[in-house]
Amino acid sequence: MTRQNIEATKEIVAHIYGKANSYSNLIIVAGYVGFFTLWSSIRPELPNWAVLSSGGLILTSLMIFIAFEFYKMTSISIQMHRISKRLDKPNMGTLDEIQDIQKRSSLNNAKAWIFTVIPTIVSGFLAGLILLYCFLIELLPPLSS
């Protein structure tokens, strides 16, 4: 692969990561809203094990999600600092250097993202399955009678 192909590939990956991250955040936040809405309305009827385990799992998911968002905020702050330092002494290569800074930052975030999005989704999904299980256990006996 030539240097030009490698750079083009990095740019594509950085762009795809940006789109995927935005979409994932929207879905994850919607999942939290749905979970907490349902959880708060049926919590009095849930057995203690279900409250504790679903609460622990969703808290784990939320903490991982928040930790990654803090990581991203820090990463973007560092990126903006590097860009502003570069803009202090502009020359003909400044735009290319800024694009390179942005590309490297996106690629680093993409590498960290995969290690956070999977445990965030899995623990949140498991918490939802516990609620679903409890809901079905309560719903099915009256239907079969």
N, C-alpha and C positions, 0 to 999 in steps of 0.2 A: 504494500500500500504506500502510495506517495505521501509526502508531507501535506500536500494540498488536500488529498482525500481524507487523511486523518483529521485535519482541521474542519473540513466540511462535516464529517461524521460527528465530531465533538459538538459542533454547532447544532446539528439535528437532535442529538441526544439532549442537549441543554434545553432546546425548545420543547421537545416532547415532555421532559421532566416538568417544566413550568406548567404546561397544560394539564398533565396528569395530576400534579400536586393540587392545583386549584380545584379540579373536579373531585378529587378524593376528599379534600377538606370540606367541601360542600356536603357530600354524602355522609361523612363522619359526623359533622355537626348536626345534620338532620337526624341521624341515628341517635345521637345523645338527646336531642329534644324529644324524640319519640319515646325513647326508653324512659327518661325521667318523668314524662307526662303519664305514661302508663304505670310506672313504678309507684309514683306518688298516689295515684288513684286506687290501686289495688293493694298497696302495702299493708293495710290493716288485716286483709284476708290471707296474706302470705304466711306460710310457716316460717319460723325463725331461721331455719337453715337456708331458706330461699332468700330471705331479706339479706342475711349476712353474705352468702356466697355471690348473689347477683350484685350486691352493693360493692363487695370487694373486687369483683371482676371489672365492673364498670369504672370503679375508681382507678384500678390499674390501667385500664385503657385510657382514661382521661389524663392520668399523670404522664403516660408515655407520649400522648398527643401534645400535651402542654410543653413537655420537655423538648420535643422536637421543634415546636413553634418558637421556644426561647432560643434554641440553637440557631434557627433560621434568622431570628431577629439579630442575634449577635453576628452571624455571618454577613447579613446585609449591611450592618453598621460598619463592619471591617471593610467590606467591599466599597461602600460609599466613601470611607476615609481614604482608601487607596486611590479611588477615582479623583477625589478632590485634591489630594496631594499631586496627582499627575496633571491636573488642570492648572496648578500653580505655575508650571513652566511648560506651556504647550509648545509643540512643534509639529512637523508634518506627520509624525507617527503616533500622535496622541490618540486619535480615534481608534486606530488598530489596537493600541495598548489598552484602552478602556474596554473594547470589545473582548479582548483576551482576559481581562480581569473578570468581566461578567461571565464569560464562558467557564472559566476555572471555578468560580464561585458556584455556578449552577451545577457543574459536574460533581463538585464536592458534596453539595446538598443532596444530589440524586443518589450518591453512594450511601449517605446516612439515611435517606428516606426509606429505602427498601428495608432497613433493619428496624425501622420504627412503625411503618404502616402495617406490616404483617401482624406484629403482636398487638397493635392497637385494634385492628379489625377482629382478630381472633378472640381476644378477651372480651371485647364489646359484644361480639356475636354470641359467645357462650353465656354472657349475662342475659341476653335476650332470649336464648333458648331456655334458660331456667324459668323466666317469666312465662314463656309459651307453655312449658311443661305444666307449671302450676295452674295456668289458665285452663288447659285442656283437662287436667285432672278434675277441676271444679265443674267444668262444662259437661264432660262426657257422662258422669253418673246420672245427672238429671235426664239426659236424653235417652239413656238406655232403660230407664224405669218405665 
